[in-house]
Amino acid sequence: MMDVKPAFVLGILASALTMAASHGAENGGGFIGAGVSVTPDYEGGEDYEASPVLLGQYNFSGGRYIALDRGTDAARSARLALNLVSYSNWEMGPTLGVRYRRDDVDNSRVDKMDDIDWAYEAGGFLSYQSGSLFATLGLSFDISDTYDGFIGDLTGGFKQEVTSRLGIIYSMSVSYVDDNYMDEYFGIDGSDSVRSGLPFYEADAGIKDFGLGISVDYSFTPVWGLISWFNYHRMTGDAEDSPIVDSEGSRNQFKAGLVLTYSF
């Protein structure tokens, strides 16, 4: 059963888009969607699990919008972004995110380590688009005392409009994290080492992962459609060298999903 606190935060993110949808005719409309994603059961793990996922976007007048999307790094996360810039190649605004907890994982040794709680993040993004090309820089800080650090991510890609109903996005990404993030999610302290049998490991700041992705958006009616995606992330640096990845997990991380969407 989902904890009350993360359920409340995810409910706020979904409610923001649901409330916006009720006013869609007044501005530029948008979409809401629900489906399922398949991801590793912990960041760096080799066992996979399915979980529900929500996506959506509401377009205000002037080109501004609020969007609920997946995180761009290897971890399982969601992020709500508000674009405050009107009619420009540039987009910029604040973000609010949630990063999934690590507990009750399939790997018996990692499961004996301390659980990592849900992390709630606040930050911002800056994006630029020229024709079909785009690049986005994001920075998020932990506001929940879960890892007390930050993560920065850079994503670039190409949007291809195959037909009026079919669009494809090809993307590349890289993420950088500080000492606190790296040590919380990939470090092994003395008590974790005793319980799990894994060696002590201290992880330092650096590039955490590189990623490649493809996302397909297909509208089979004027209001109903599907969004699917497949992402590959390669763990690197101290994340890759951590025993929970190197010996107990995998440096190769895959994420996939399928969402049914309703446009308004």
C-alpha positions in Angstrom: 0.0 0.0 0.0 1.3 3.5 -0.9 2.3 5.7 2.1 0.0 8.6 2.9 2.6 11.3 2.3 3.8 10.3 -1.2 0.2 9.6 -2.2 -0.8 13.1 -1.1 2.1 14.7 -3.1 1.3 12.6 -6.2 -2.4 13.6 -5.7 -1.5 17.2 -5.7 0.4 16.9 -9.0 -2.5 15.0 -10.6 -5.1 17.4 -9.2 -3.2 20.4 -10.7 -3.7 19.0 -14.1 -7.3 17.7 -13.5 -8.3 21.2 -12.3 -6.6 22.8 -15.3 -8.4 20.4 -17.7 -11.8 21.7 -16.4 -10.8 25.1 -17.8 -9.2 23.9 -21.0 -11.6 25.5 -23.4 -10.7 29.0 -22.0 -7.1 28.7 -23.1 -5.0 26.3 -25.2 -6.2 23.0 -24.0 -3.8 20.1 -23.2 -4.0 16.5 -22.3 -4.1 14.1 -19.3 -3.0 10.5 -19.3 -2.6 7.4 -17.2 -0.8 4.1 -17.7 2.0 1.9 -16.5 5.8 2.0 -16.5 8.4 -0.7 -16.0 11.6 0.3 -14.2 14.3 -1.2 -12.0 13.1 -1.7 -8.5 15.9 0.5 -7.3 18.3 2.8 -9.1 21.1 0.6 -10.3 19.2 -2.7 -9.8 18.7 -5.5 -12.2 15.2 -6.6 -11.2 12.2 -4.8 -12.7 8.7 -3.9 -11.5 5.6 -2.2 -13.0 4.0 0.8 -11.4 1.3 3.3 -12.4 2.3 6.5 -14.1 0.5 9.9 -14.7 1.3 12.4 -17.5 -0.3 15.6 -18.6 0.0 19.2 -19.8 -2.3 22.2 -19.7 -1.6 25.1 -22.0 -2.3 28.6 -20.7 -2.7 31.6 -23.1 0.5 33.1 -24.4 2.4 29.8 -24.7 2.8 29.2 -21.0 2.0 25.7 -19.6 2.1 23.4 -16.7 3.3 19.8 -17.4 3.6 16.6 -15.4 6.3 14.4 -16.8 8.8 11.6 -16.0 12.2 12.4 -14.7 15.1 12.4 -17.2 17.7 10.4 -15.2 18.0 6.7 -14.4 16.0 6.9 -11.2 12.2 6.5 -11.0 10.7 10.0 -10.5 8.1 12.4 -11.7 8.3 16.2 -12.1 5.7 19.0 -12.4 7.1 22.0 -14.4 5.6 25.4 -15.0 6.7 27.4 -18.0 6.5 31.2 -17.3 7.8 32.5 -20.7 5.4 33.6 -23.4 5.8 33.0 -27.1 9.5 32.4 -27.3 12.0 29.7 -28.3 13.0 29.8 -24.6 11.1 28.2 -21.8 11.9 28.7 -18.1 10.2 28.1 -14.7 10.0 26.3 -11.4 9.7 22.5 -10.9 8.3 20.3 -8.1 9.3 16.6 -8.1 9.0 13.3 -6.3 11.7 10.6 -6.3 10.6 7.1 -5.5 11.8 5.3 -2.3 14.0 2.3 -2.1 12.6 -0.5 0.1 11.5 -4.1 -0.2 13.7 -4.8 -3.3 14.2 -8.2 -4.8 17.9 -8.3 -4.2 18.3 -9.9 -0.8 21.6 -8.1 0.1 20.5 -4.6 -0.9 17.1 -5.2 0.8 19.0 -5.6 4.2 20.4 -2.1 3.9 18.6 0.9 5.3 15.5 1.9 3.4 15.6 5.3 1.5 12.4 7.3 1.9 10.5 9.2 -0.8 12.4 12.3 -1.8 10.6 15.6 -2.6 12.4 18.1 -4.8 12.1 21.7 -5.8 14.0 23.5 -8.5 13.8 25.0 -12.0 14.4 24.4 -15.7 15.6 26.3 -18.7 14.8 25.0 -22.2 15.5 26.2 -25.8 14.0 24.9 -29.0 15.0 25.7 -32.6 12.8 24.0 -35.2 12.8 20.3 -34.3 15.8 20.5 -32.0 15.6 21.1 -28.3 17.8 21.2 -25.2 16.7 21.4 -21.5 18.7 22.1 -18.4 17.2 21.2 -15.0 18.3 21.6 -11.4 16.5 20.1 -8.4 17.2 20.2 -4.7 15.9 17.8 -2.0 13.4 19.6 0.3 12.5 16.5 2.3 15.8 15.7 4.1 16.0 12.4 2.3 19.4 13.0 0.7 20.0 16.7 1.4 21.6 17.3 -2.0 20.9 18.2 -5.6 20.8 16.7 -9.0 21.3 18.5 -12.3 20.3 17.1 -15.7 20.9 18.1 -19.3 18.6 16.7 -22.1 18.8 17.3 -25.8 17.0 15.8 -28.7 15.0 15.9 -31.9 11.2 16.0 -32.5 10.0 14.3 -35.6 6.4 14.9 -36.9 5.9 11.8 -39.0 2.2 12.5 -39.7 -0.4 14.7 -38.2 -1.2 11.9 -35.8 2.2 10.4 -35.1 5.2 12.1 -33.5 8.5 10.7 -32.3 11.0 12.3 -29.9 14.7 11.1 -29.9 16.6 12.2 -26.8 20.0 12.1 -25.0 20.6 13.0 -21.4 23.2 13.2 -18.7 22.8 13.8 -15.0 25.2 15.1 -12.3 24.7 14.7 -8.6 26.5 16.0 -5.5 28.2 14.0 -2.7 25.0 13.7 -0.6 22.9 12.2 -3.4 25.6 9.9 -4.5 26.4 8.6 -1.0 22.7 8.2 0.0 21.7 6.1 -3.0 25.0 4.3 -3.8 27.1 4.5 -0.6 27.4 1.6 1.9 28.0 2.7 5.5 29.2 0.5 8.4 25.8 -0.7 9.6 24.7 -1.4 6.0 27.9 -3.4 5.4 27.3 -5.5 8.5 23.7 -6.3 7.7 24.1 -6.9 4.0 27.6 -8.4 3.8 28.6 -5.8 1.2 31.9 -3.9 1.6 32.0 -0.4 2.9 31.7 2.1 0.1 31.8 5.9 0.0 30.5 7.6 -3.1 31.5 11.1 -4.2 29.9 13.7 -6.5 30.1 13.3 -10.3 28.2 12.3 -13.4 25.7 9.6 -12.4 24.4 8.3 -15.8 24.1 8.9 -19.5 20.8 8.2 -21.3 19.3 7.6 -24.7 15.5 7.6 -25.3 12.7 7.4 -27.8 9.1 8.5 -27.2 6.2 7.9 -29.5 3.0 9.9 -29.4 0.1 8.6 -31.5 -3.5 10.0 -31.7 -6.0 7.4 -33.0 -8.9 9.9 -32.6 -9.1 13.7 -32.2 -9.2 13.2 -28.4 -7.7 9.8 -27.6 -4.1 8.7 -28.0 -1.2 6.7 -26.7 2.3 7.8 -25.5 4.9 5.1 -25.3 8.6 5.3 -24.4 11.8 3.3 -24.0 14.9 4.7 -22.3 18.4 3.3 -21.8 20.6 4.7 -19.0 24.2 3.8 -18.5 25.4 4.2 -14.9 28.9 5.7 -14.6 31.4 7.1 -12.1 30.9 6.3 -8.4 27.4 5.1 -9.1 28.6 2.4 -11.5 31.4 1.3 -9.1 29.1 0.9 -6.1 28.7 -2.7 -5.0 24.9 -2.4 -5.2 25.3 -1.8 -8.9 28.6 -3.5 -9.8 28.1 -6.8 -8.0 24.4 -6.8 -7.1 22.7 -4.8 -9.9 23.5 -3.6 -13.4 25.1 -0.5 -14.9 22.6 -0.9 -17.7 19.2 0.5 -16.8 16.1 0.4 -18.9 12.8 2.2 -18.5 9.6 1.7 -20.6 6.0 2.8 -20.4 2.6 3.1 -22.1 0.0 5.8 -21.3 -3.5 6.3 -22.6 -4.1 10.0 -23.1 -7.2 12.3 -23.4 -6.8 15.6 -25.1 -9.1 18.6 -24.3 
